Amino acid sequence: MKPCSAINLGALSPCTLVIFGASGDLTSRKLIPALHGLFLSDSLPHPFHIVGCARTALDAEAFRTLLHEAIRTSGPAPPAGWEEFARHISYIPVQYGDAKSFTRLAESLRQLDRDHQTQGNRICYLATPPSLYPVIAAQLGQAGLAAEGPGGKGWVRIVVEKPFGRDLTSALELDQILHQSFREHQIFRIDHYLAKETVQNILMLRFANAIFEPLWNRGHIDYVGIVAAEQLGVEHRAGYYEQTGILRDMFQNHMQQLLALTAMEPPSLFEAERVRDEKAKCARSLKPLVRETMAEHLVLGQYGPGSSQGRPVAGYRDEPGVAPDSRTPTFAMLRLFVDNWRWRDVPFYLVSGKRLPHKETKIVIQFKPVPHSMFRDMLAERIIANRLTLGIYPEEEITLTFQTKTPGSRVCLRPVTMDFKYNQDSAAPPLDAYAKVLLDVIQGDHMLFWRQDGVELAWSFLTPILEECESCGDRAPQLHTYPAGSWGPEAAQEWIRLILNN
């Protein structure tokens, strides 16, 4: 038996990670903790250096103190090995719209390459608001920071966080700007959902087990439910969320990626481009929603006052920074169809929202009932159909529900569940999603990242829906209010019960 593939740390190229927006929330909450964890497990290349860049006037020591405090207050214990890790961190103030600032940055990075022997290999991570992506990408190109060395020596990669534009037009404009300075192999469009262990396990479950793939079609599956529920409200992100809403924030990226992994055809080989080819084919097969019947397939909601974890919470329109007459949806349920041979007429229910009862992400595969019950003369109850659930959060697990006889003299059926916990019997520590994607960028592996055609296909499907939702007058779909802490608007409850099996 061959051993499973692993990261060859000796093959990881020395490099510098330049984080733009380094004084922001994403850096302190996600990126630095992920890098710190990789450092403690000796999973980073040698040598490796981190450079924080932001408009905030800080020196390196103040920046390290800021990061240390953020990690210390967010974790259960003081961060181990911090002093040694911090020696790999620098800080360079940058004014994003100032070309001279980027010229000075280029000089500083070249000096750091010499000081730390990082061989000119560089990752530029844009942890900034999306409006700054075009500005920073253009400045990097003008300062010569996008150019790679000959023969692959001195590679440069740029990481862009979602959302990739606001609609199809802006996504195309962003791509054009990125490609003015960077080639496609240099661009990594990150969706951290794809790096979650159980999400990666979807393809393994489907294509490495003969008991599932023959049943993974319209002949045996009744419907598919994909849920990404958030317990929190908009919190301090009102400025971003008012411009985005749930459809842009979740459906253009995370939800469509989970859909693609669930519905795609098997690639001929488990390689990045072949997997992304099949995901693109799935996106092309999405049946467009038309204006006349959109209300039958889409429910939008906005949370009102209610309670969460036993305490009263404000409604969305009462959150700081939200317009009192805001029509931004915080909940959406979308029923769509993958119009191909495998999935014809099988509904996919996509549900996501804020201020729901708890944080949960899962994929539900509901199989069809048995075609003929030979027990109908003995059993009064309906035979419950089989259900496969792929838990992504909070539990990374796979559960399969099926029917067995209840022990005893009576002939009764009972549903039982086989349960697999993803991390059971595993000695390896779980890898944080951001740690996984950062390692993949260092290796140059695009498997878990969006390709531009996938971005365009996702926006092509969603943009007409957004245009209808954001139109004025009678054309706009109704925005339903739901109490915070509930499972969304009343108009969505029939579908919710299907997915949650209530």
C-alpha positions as CSV (number, residue, x, y, z in Angstrom):
1,M,0.0,0.0,0.0
2,K,1.4,3.4,-1.0
3,P,1.7,6.0,1.7
4,C,-0.6,9.0,1.4
5,S,0.9,12.1,-0.4
6,A,2.5,14.6,1.9
7,I,4.1,18.0,1.7
8,N,7.8,17.7,0.9
9,L,9.1,20.5,3.1
10,G,12.5,20.3,1.6
11,A,10.9,21.1,-1.8
12,L,9.3,24.3,-0.6
13,S,11.0,27.3,-2.1
14,P,12.3,30.0,0.3
15,C,10.1,33.0,-0.1
16,T,8.8,36.3,1.3
17,L,5.1,36.7,2.1
18,V,4.0,40.4,1.7
19,I,0.6,41.1,3.3
20,F,-1.1,44.2,2.1
21,G,-3.7,45.4,4.7
22,A,-1.5,43.9,7.4
23,S,-3.0,46.1,10.1
24,G,-6.5,44.8,9.4
25,D,-8.7,42.1,10.9
26,L,-8.0,39.3,8.4
27,T,-4.3,39.5,9.1
28,S,-4.5,39.3,12.9
29,R,-7.5,36.8,13.0
30,K,-6.6,34.4,10.2
31,L,-3.3,34.8,8.4
32,I,-0.9,35.3,11.3
33,P,-2.4,32.5,13.5
34,A,-2.3,30.2,10.5
35,L,1.4,31.1,9.8
36,H,2.2,30.8,13.5
37,G,0.7,27.3,13.6
38,L,2.7,26.3,10.5
39,F,5.9,27.7,12.0
40,L,5.3,25.7,15.2
41,S,4.9,22.5,13.2
42,D,8.0,23.3,11.2
43,S,5.9,23.3,8.0
44,L,7.1,26.6,6.5
45,P,10.0,26.7,4.0
46,H,13.5,27.7,5.1
47,P,14.1,30.6,4.9
48,F,10.8,32.3,5.1
49,H,9.9,35.9,5.9
50,I,6.7,37.9,6.5
51,V,6.4,41.6,5.5
52,G,3.3,43.5,6.7
53,C,2.3,46.5,4.5
54,A,-0.4,49.0,5.4
55,R,-1.1,52.7,5.5
56,T,-0.8,52.7,9.3
57,A,2.4,54.3,10.5
58,L,4.1,51.6,12.5
59,D,7.6,50.2,12.9
60,A,8.4,46.5,12.9
61,E,8.4,46.2,16.7
62,A,5.0,47.9,17.1
63,F,3.6,45.7,14.4
64,R,4.8,42.5,16.1
65,T,3.3,43.7,19.4
66,L,0.0,44.3,17.7
67,L,0.0,40.8,16.2
68,H,1.1,39.2,19.5
69,E,-1.7,40.8,21.4
70,A,-4.3,39.8,18.8
71,I,-3.2,36.1,19.0
72,R,-2.8,36.2,22.8
73,T,-6.4,37.5,23.4
74,S,-8.0,35.2,20.8
75,G,-6.4,31.9,22.0
76,P,-6.9,29.8,25.2
77,A,-3.1,30.1,26.1
78,P,-0.2,32.4,25.3
79,P,1.2,31.8,21.8
80,A,4.1,29.3,22.0
81,G,7.4,30.2,20.4
82,W,6.3,33.7,19.6
83,E,9.7,35.4,20.1
84,E,11.3,33.1,17.5
85,F,8.4,33.4,15.1
86,A,8.4,37.2,15.4
87,R,12.0,37.4,14.2
88,H,10.6,36.5,10.8
89,I,8.2,39.5,10.7
90,S,8.9,43.0,9.3
91,Y,6.7,45.9,8.6
92,I,6.9,48.6,5.8
93,P,4.3,51.4,5.6
94,V,2.8,51.8,2.1
95,Q,0.4,54.4,0.7
96,Y,-1.5,52.4,-1.9
97,G,-2.1,55.2,-4.4
98,D,1.5,56.5,-4.3
99,A,3.9,55.1,-6.9
100,K,6.9,56.3,-5.0
101,S,5.8,54.4,-2.0
102,F,5.8,51.2,-4.1
103,T,9.2,52.1,-5.5
104,R,10.6,52.3,-2.0
105,L,8.8,49.0,-1.1
106,A,10.5,47.3,-4.1
107,E,13.9,48.5,-2.9
108,S,13.2,47.3,0.7
109,L,12.0,43.8,-0.6
110,R,15.1,43.4,-2.7
111,Q,17.2,44.1,0.4
112,L,15.2,41.7,2.5
113,D,15.8,39.0,-0.2
114,R,19.5,39.5,0.2
115,D,19.4,39.6,4.0
116,H,17.2,36.5,4.3
117,Q,18.2,34.5,1.2
118,T,14.6,34.2,0.0
119,Q,15.9,34.0,-3.6
120,G,13.5,36.7,-4.9
121,N,10.4,34.4,-4.5
122,R,7.5,36.5,-3.3
123,I,3.8,36.1,-2.5
124,C,1.7,39.3,-2.5
125,Y,-1.4,38.7,-0.3
126,L,-4.2,41.3,-0.8
127,A,-5.9,41.3,2.6
128,T,-7.5,44.7,1.8
129,P,-11.0,45.9,0.8
130,P,-11.8,44.7,-2.7
131,S,-11.8,48.3,-4.0
132,L,-8.0,48.3,-3.5
133,Y,-7.3,45.2,-5.5
134,P,-7.0,47.0,-8.9
135,V,-4.9,49.9,-7.3
136,I,-2.4,47.6,-5.6
137,A,-2.1,45.2,-8.6
138,A,-1.4,48.1,-10.9
139,Q,1.2,49.6,-8.5
140,L,2.9,46.3,-8.1
141,G,3.3,46.0,-11.9
142,Q,4.6,49.5,-12.3
143,A,7.2,49.0,-9.5
144,G,8.4,45.8,-11.2
145,L,7.2,43.7,-8.3
146,A,5.1,41.4,-10.6
147,A,7.9,40.3,-12.8
148,E,9.3,36.8,-12.4
149,G,12.9,35.8,-13.0
150,P,14.0,33.8,-16.1
151,G,13.6,30.0,-15.9
152,G,11.2,30.1,-12.9
153,K,13.9,31.6,-10.7
154,G,12.4,34.3,-8.5
155,W,8.7,33.5,-8.8
156,V,5.9,36.0,-7.9
157,R,2.4,35.1,-6.9
158,I,-0.6,37.3,-6.0
159,V,-3.4,36.2,-3.7
160,V,-6.8,37.8,-4.1
161,E,-9.6,37.3,-1.5
162,K,-13.2,37.1,-2.5
163,P,-15.4,38.8,-3.7
164,F,-13.9,38.9,-7.2
165,G,-15.9,41.9,-8.3
166,R,-19.5,42.9,-7.7
167,D,-21.0,41.4,-10.9
168,L,-19.9,40.0,-14.2
169,T,-18.8,43.4,-15.6
170,S,-16.6,44.3,-12.6
171,A,-15.2,40.8,-12.4
172,L,-14.0,41.1,-16.0
173,E,-12.6,44.5,-15.3
174,L,-10.7,43.2,-12.2
175,D,-9.3,40.3,-14.3
176,Q,-8.2,42.7,-17.0
177,I,-6.3,44.8,-14.5
178,L,-4.7,41.8,-12.8
179,H,-3.5,40.5,-16.2
180,Q,-1.9,43.7,-17.1
181,S,0.8,42.9,-14.6
182,F,0.4,39.2,-13.7
183,R,0.0,36.1,-15.8
184,E,-2.8,33.6,-15.0
185,H,-0.4,31.1,-13.3
186,Q,0.6,33.8,-10.9
187,I,-2.9,34.6,-9.7
188,F,-4.5,32.7,-6.8
189,R,-8.2,33.6,-6.2
190,I,-8.7,32.3,-2.7
191,D,-11.9,30.7,-1.3
192,H,-11.0,29.3,2.1
193,Y,-14.1,27.1,2.2
194,L,-12.4,24.9,-0.4
195,A,-9.5,24.2,2.0
196,K,-11.7,22.8,4.8
197,E,-10.9,19.2,5.3
198,T,-14.4,17.9,4.8
199,V,-14.9,19.9,1.7
200,Q,-11.8,18.3,0.2
201,N,-13.2,15.0,1.3
202,I,-16.3,15.3,-0.9
203,L,-14.4,14.2,-4.0
204,M,-12.7,11.4,-2.1
205,L,-16.1,10.1,-0.8
206,R,-17.6,10.2,-4.3
207,F,-14.9,8.9,-6.5
208,A,-12.9,6.6,-4.3
209,N,-16.0,4.5,-3.1
210,A,-17.9,2.3,-5.5
211,I,-20.9,2.3,-3.2
212,F,-21.7,6.0,-3.7
213,E,-20.9,7.1,-7.3
214,P,-23.4,4.7,-9.0
215,L,-26.2,6.2,-6.9
216,W,-25.1,9.8,-7.3
217,N,-27.6,10.8,-9.9
218,R,-31.3,11.7,-10.7
219,G,-32.3,8.0,-10.6
220,H,-31.6,7.7,-6.9
221,I,-31.3,11.2,-5.4
222,D,-34.5,13.2,-4.6
223,Y,-32.9,16.5,-3.7
224,V,-29.7,18.1,-2.4
225,G,-29.5,20.7,0.3
226,I,-26.5,22.9,1.0
227,V,-26.6,25.0,4.2
228,A,-24.2,27.7,5.4
229,A,-25.8,29.2,8.5
230,E,-24.3,32.0,10.6
231,Q,-25.3,32.7,14.2
232,L,-23.7,36.2,14.2
233,G,-25.2,39.3,12.7
234,V,-23.4,41.8,10.6
235,E,-21.3,42.9,13.6
236,H,-18.8,45.6,12.7
237,R,-18.9,44.9,8.9
238,A,-22.0,47.0,8.0
239,G,-20.0,49.2,5.6
240,Y,-19.0,46.1,3.6
241,Y,-22.2,44.2,4.0
242,E,-24.5,47.1,2.9
243,Q,-22.7,47.1,-0.4
244,T,-22.6,43.3,-0.7
245,G,-25.5,41.4,0.9
246,I,-25.9,37.6,1.3
247,L,-26.0,36.8,-2.4
248,R,-22.6,38.4,-3.2
249,D,-21.1,37.5,0.1
250,M,-21.9,33.8,0.0
251,F,-23.7,32.6,-3.1
252,Q,-21.3,33.8,-5.8
253,N,-18.4,32.0,-4.2
254,H,-18.7,29.5,-1.2
255,M,-22.2,28.1,-2.1
256,Q,-21.4,27.7,-5.8
257,Q,-18.2,26.0,-5.0
258,L,-19.9,23.5,-2.6
259,L,-22.5,22.9,-5.3
260,A,-19.8,22.2,-8.0
261,L,-18.0,19.7,-5.8
262,T,-21.2,17.9,-5.1
263,A,-22.5,17.9,-8.7
264,M,-19.5,17.8,-10.9
265,E,-18.5,14.9,-13.1
266,P,-15.4,12.8,-12.3
267,P,-12.2,14.3,-13.7
268,S,-9.9,11.9,-15.6
269,L,-7.1,12.7,-13.1
270,F,-6.9,14.4,-9.7
271,E,-5.0,17.4,-11.1
272,A,-5.8,21.1,-10.6
273,E,-6.7,21.9,-14.2
274,R,-8.8,18.8,-14.8
275,V,-10.7,19.3,-11.6
276,R,-11.4,22.9,-12.4
277,D,-12.4,21.9,-15.9
278,E,-15.2,19.7,-14.5
279,K,-16.3,22.4,-12.0
280,A,-16.6,24.8,-15.0
281,K,-18.7,22.3,-16.9
282,C,-21.0,22.1,-13.9
283,A,-21.4,25.9,-13.7
284,R,-22.2,26.0,-17.4
285,S,-25.1,23.5,-16.8
286,L,-26.9,25.7,-14.2
287,K,-30.4,26.4,-15.4
288,P,-30.9,30.2,-15.5
289,L,-33.6,31.7,-13.4
290,V,-36.1,33.8,-15.4
291,R,-37.9,36.9,-14.2
292,E,-41.4,35.4,-14.5
293,T,-40.8,32.5,-12.2
294,M,-38.0,33.9,-10.0
295,A,-40.2,34.2,-7.0
296,E,-40.9,30.4,-7.1
297,H,-37.1,29.7,-6.7
298,L,-35.8,32.5,-4.5
299,V,-36.6,33.7,-1.0
300,L,-34.8,36.7,0.4
301,G,-34.9,37.8,4.0
302,Q,-33.5,40.4,6.4
303,Y,-33.3,39.7,10.2
304,G,-35.3,41.8,12.6
305,P,-35.0,42.1,16.3
306,G,-35.0,38.7,18.2
307,S,-32.8,36.7,20.5
308,S,-29.5,34.8,20.1
309,Q,-28.1,32.4,22.7
310,G,-30.8,33.6,25.1
311,R,-30.1,37.3,24.8
312,P,-32.0,40.0,22.9
313,V,-30.3,41.3,19.7
314,A,-31.0,44.1,17.4
315,G,-32.5,43.8,13.9
316,Y,-30.3,44.5,10.9
317,R,-31.6,48.0,10.3
318,D,-30.7,48.9,13.9
319,E,-27.1,47.8,13.5
320,P,-24.5,50.6,13.5
321,G,-23.8,51.8,9.9
322,V,-26.9,50.3,8.4
323,A,-29.4,52.5,6.6
324,P,-32.8,52.6,8.4
325,D,-34.6,51.7,5.2
326,S,-32.0,49.2,4.0
327,R,-33.1,46.5,1.6
328,T,-29.9,44.5,1.8
329,P,-30.8,40.8,2.2
330,T,-29.1,38.9,5.1
331,F,-30.8,35.5,4.2
332,A,-31.4,33.8,0.9
333,M,-32.7,30.4,-0.1
334,L,-32.2,29.5,-3.8
335,R,-33.6,26.5,-5.5
336,L,-31.7,25.7,-8.7
337,F,-31.2,22.9,-11.2
338,V,-28.1,21.5,-12.9
339,D,-29.5,20.9,-16.3
340,N,-27.5,17.9,-17.5
341,W,-27.9,14.1,-17.9
342,R,-26.9,13.3,-14.3
343,W,-29.0,15.9,-12.5
344,R,-32.0,16.7,-14.7
345,D,-35.0,17.7,-12.5
346,V,-33.2,17.2,-9.2
347,P,-33.6,20.4,-7.1
348,F,-30.6,21.8,-5.3
349,Y,-31.6,24.0,-2.3
350,L,-28.9,26.5,-1.3
351,V,-29.5,28.3,2.1
352,S,-27.4,30.9,3.8
353,G,-28.1,33.6,6.3
354,K,-27.1,35.6,9.3
355,R,-28.6,35.6,12.8
356,L,-29.8,32.0,12.4
357,P,-30.1,29.6,15.4
358,H,-26.5,28.4,15.2
359,K,-23.4,28.3,13.0
360,E,-23.6,25.3,10.8
361,T,-22.4,24.2,7.3
362,K,-23.4,20.9,5.8
363,I,-24.4,19.2,2.6
364,V,-27.5,16.9,2.6
365,I,-28.0,14.2,0.0
366,Q,-31.6,13.0,0.3
367,F,-32.1,9.7,-1.5
368,K,-35.5,8.7,-3.0
369,P,-37.9,6.5,-1.1
370,V,-37.9,2.8,-1.9
371,P,-39.9,2.3,-5.2
372,H,-42.0,-0.5,-3.7
373,S,-42.7,-1.4,-0.1
374,M,-43.3,-5.1,0.5
375,F,-43.9,-4.2,4.2
376,R,-47.1,-2.2,3.6
377,D,-49.4,-4.8,5.1
378,M,-47.3,-5.0,8.3
379,L,-46.2,-1.4,8.8
380,A,-48.4,1.6,9.5
381,E,-45.6,4.1,9.3
382,R,-44.0,5.5,6.2
383,I,-40.5,4.2,5.4
384,I,-38.1,7.1,5.8
385,A,-35.7,7.4,2.8
386,N,-31.9,7.2,3.2
387,R,-30.0,10.4,3.9
388,L,-26.3,11.1,3.6
389,T,-25.0,14.2,5.4
390,L,-21.6,15.7,4.9
391,G,-20.9,17.9,8.0
392,I,-18.4,20.7,7.4
393,Y,-19.0,22.8,10.5
394,P,-19.0,22.5,13.6
395,E,-18.5,18.8,13.2
396,E,-16.4,17.5,10.3
397,E,-18.3,14.2,9.8
398,I,-20.2,12.0,7.4
399,T,-23.4,10.4,8.5
400,L,-25.6,7.9,6.7
401,T,-29.2,7.1,7.9
402,F,-30.8,3.9,6.9
403,Q,-33.6,1.5,8.2
404,T,-33.3,-1.6,10.4
405,K,-35.8,-3.7,12.3
406,T,-36.5,-2.8,15.9
407,P,-35.4,-5.7,18.2
408,G,-38.3,-7.7,19.5
409,S,-41.3,-9.8,18.3
410,R,-43.0,-6.9,16.6
411,V,-42.2,-6.0,13.0
412,C,-41.2,-2.3,13.3
413,L,-38.6,-0.3,11.5
414,R,-36.3,2.3,13.0
415,P,-33.8,4.7,11.4
416,V,-30.2,4.3,12.5
417,T,-27.2,6.3,11.7
418,M,-23.6,5.3,10.8
419,D,-21.3,8.2,11.8
420,F,-17.8,8.9,10.8
421,K,-15.9,11.7,12.5
422,Y,-13.3,13.1,10.2
423,N,-10.5,13.4,12.7
424,Q,-11.1,10.1,14.5
425,D,-8.1,7.7,14.6
426,S,-5.9,10.4,13.1
427,A,-2.6,11.2,14.7
428,A,-2.1,14.2,12.4
429,P,-3.3,17.6,13.8
430,P,-6.1,19.2,11.8
431,L,-4.8,21.8,9.4
432,D,-6.5,25.2,9.5
433,A,-8.1,26.2,6.2
434,Y,-5.9,29.3,5.8
435,A,-2.8,27.3,6.7
436,K,-3.7,24.9,3.9
437,V,-4.2,27.5,1.2
438,L,-1.0,29.4,2.2
439,L,1.0,26.2,1.8
440,D,-0.7,25.6,-1.6
441,V,0.3,29.1,-2.7
442,I,3.9,28.5,-1.6
443,Q,3.8,25.2,-3.6
444,G,2.1,26.9,-6.6
445,D,-0.8,24.4,-6.5
446,H,-4.0,25.9,-7.9
447,M,-6.3,23.0,-7.0
448,L,-8.2,24.8,-4.3
449,F,-8.4,28.2,-6.1
450,W,-10.8,29.7,-8.5
451,R,-9.9,29.9,-12.2
452,Q,-11.1,33.0,-14.1
453,D,-13.6,31.1,-16.3
454,G,-15.2,29.7,-13.1
455,V,-15.5,33.3,-11.7
456,E,-17.1,34.5,-14.9
457,L,-19.5,31.5,-15.0
458,A,-20.6,32.1,-11.4
459,W,-21.2,35.7,-12.0
460,S,-23.0,35.0,-15.3
461,F,-25.5,32.9,-13.4
462,L,-25.9,35.3,-10.4
463,T,-25.8,38.7,-12.1
464,P,-29.3,38.5,-13.6
465,I,-30.7,37.5,-10.2
466,L,-28.9,40.4,-8.6
467,E,-30.3,42.8,-11.2
468,E,-33.8,41.7,-10.4
469,C,-33.3,41.8,-6.7
470,E,-31.8,45.3,-6.8
471,S,-34.3,46.8,-9.2
472,C,-36.9,49.3,-8.2
473,G,-40.6,49.0,-8.1
474,D,-42.7,45.9,-8.5
475,R,-40.0,43.8,-10.3
476,A,-37.9,43.5,-7.1
477,P,-38.5,40.2,-5.2
478,Q,-40.1,40.6,-1.8
479,L,-37.7,41.0,1.1
480,H,-39.2,39.1,4.1
481,T,-38.3,40.0,7.7
482,Y,-37.5,37.1,10.0
483,P,-36.8,37.2,13.8
484,A,-33.1,37.0,14.7
485,G,-32.4,33.5,16.1
486,S,-35.0,31.8,13.8
487,W,-34.4,29.7,10.6
488,G,-35.3,32.5,8.3
489,P,-38.6,33.9,6.8
490,E,-41.8,32.0,6.9
491,A,-41.8,31.8,3.1
492,A,-38.7,29.6,3.3
493,Q,-39.9,27.2,6.0
494,E,-41.2,24.4,3.8
495,W,-37.8,24.1,2.1
496,I,-36.0,24.5,5.4
497,R,-37.9,21.6,6.8
498,L,-36.9,19.5,3.8
499,I,-33.2,20.1,4.3
500,L,-33.1,20.0,8.1
501,N,-35.5,17.0,8.2
502,N,-37.8,18.7,10.7
